[in-house]
Amino acid sequence: MPQDDPGRLTLYTRSDLTPYLIHLTKNTKKADSFSAYQNLVSILEKGEIWGSNTKGGFIKGPNPAACFMDVPFTALKVLLDRDNADPESPRYEAYGVVVTKKYAYKRGCRPVLYLSDAEMVGLRIPEDEKWRVVRFEDTKTRKISWIHEREWRCKGAFRVPAEPLAVLVQTTKDAAKLTAAIAKNPNWKSRPLSVIPVEIMCQGLPYLTEQ
């Protein structure tokens, strides 16, 4: 076991912690007619994940940010439910990029700050740093909580490695299609080391296999 990485043992031996981060895509058909699969292909072509903004991605402040989840693959079965992955208005769909935490950390990715609006004001979070904050409210009248996503963000766009650890696709047909496209396009900036179909990894998640 390498001695220069004190976090490695914890990340690799605990089932609730992972050595990687997941960025999930979604369709943007209302804006540009792209499917979640096409948006994944665009990321691989350009080697970059564009940052979301206040209007399109619930990012606070003036700076866009690229978003990731720190969750085990098994948790996707819960996250990709009918509400979150509704193709008519998705938060995310079963397509995405997997990168190591070590790579992401070196490029500015950090865990977000889960704060209420009042706490954000009380702590005097600078306007330029509000991209780090995700709203967390738990009152008698309303509850807003996304802490189960264990979100990480980086300011602005995120440069995907030339050989990302993996990409996720919804079905085995998608996996075959994307594998063929990668082989036919040697000029793509990012060429993943593996293509993983979520419908198998999540043991037949009903919402995915019904499609």
FENGI-V623208 format. One record per backbone hydrogen bond with DSSP energy under -0.5 kcal/mol. NH is the residue of the N-H (numbers start at 1). CO is the residue of the C=O. If there is no record, write none. Layout:
NH & CO
NH & CO
//
This chain:
8 & 5
11 & 7
12 & 8
13 & 9
13 & 10
14 & 10
17 & 14
21 & 99
22 & 69
23 & 97
24 & 22
25 & 95
28 & 34
31 & 28
32 & 28
33 & 28
34 & 28
39 & 35
40 & 36
41 & 37
42 & 38
43 & 39
44 & 40
45 & 41
46 & 42
47 & 43
48 & 43
49 & 158
50 & 48
52 & 65
57 & 53
58 & 54
59 & 53
60 & 130
65 & 52
66 & 154
68 & 152
69 & 22
70 & 149
70 & 150
71 & 69
75 & 72
76 & 73
77 & 74
78 & 75
79 & 75
80 & 76
81 & 79
85 & 81
86 & 83
89 & 86
91 & 84
92 & 84
93 & 25
95 & 93
96 & 168
97 & 23
98 & 166
99 & 21
101 & 19
104 & 100
105 & 101
106 & 102
107 & 103
107 & 104
108 & 105
109 & 104
110 & 153
112 & 151
113 & 132
114 & 112
115 & 113
115 & 134
120 & 116
121 & 117
122 & 118
123 & 119
124 & 121
125 & 120
129 & 126
130 & 127
132 & 129
133 & 130
134 & 113
136 & 115
137 & 144
139 & 142
144 & 137
149 & 146
150 & 147
152 & 68
153 & 110
154 & 66
156 & 64
158 & 49
160 & 47
160 & 158
164 & 161
165 & 98
166 & 98
167 & 194
168 & 96
169 & 196
175 & 171
176 & 172
177 & 173
178 & 174
179 & 175
180 & 176
181 & 177
182 & 178
183 & 179
184 & 180
185 & 181
185 & 182
188 & 185
189 & 45
190 & 44
191 & 162
192 & 190
193 & 164
196 & 167
197 & 195
198 & 169
198 & 196
199 & 170
200 & 197
201 & 197
202 & 198
203 & 200
204 & 199
208 & 205
209 & 205
210 & 206
211 & 208
//
